[in-house]
Amino acid sequence: MLQHTEIAKKFYKSKAWRLCRESYIPTVYGLCEHCEEPGYILDHIEEININNIIDPNITLNHDNLQFLCTSCHNKKTFGSTEVTRDDVMFDSNGNLIPKK
């Protein structure tokens, strides 16, 4: 998993990523592709890293994306089935933020 370096932050704030995200989520009706609950995080199946972040075939390819709910994303990414705290959540960039 690519840590939230300046390169990663720049990518996730890019117009290309925003457009890719906006075009992908409607194709799965906004539902988690694993459990069909409402999705939250657009995830790279082949995780991006410092070596492939400039490769649009990895970063912007719909075939390498999946829309996941927080629980399914955490299970895939961190090996945990549930969020262990209910007062925080991840934003669309993967940053931990207080739950509203």
Buried (B, 14 or more C-beta within 10 A) or exposed (E): EBEEEEBBEEBBEEEEBEEBBEEBBEEBEEBBBBEEEEBBBBBBEEEBEEEBBEEEEBBBBEEBBBBBBBBBBBBBBEEEEEBEEEEEBBEEBBEEEEEE
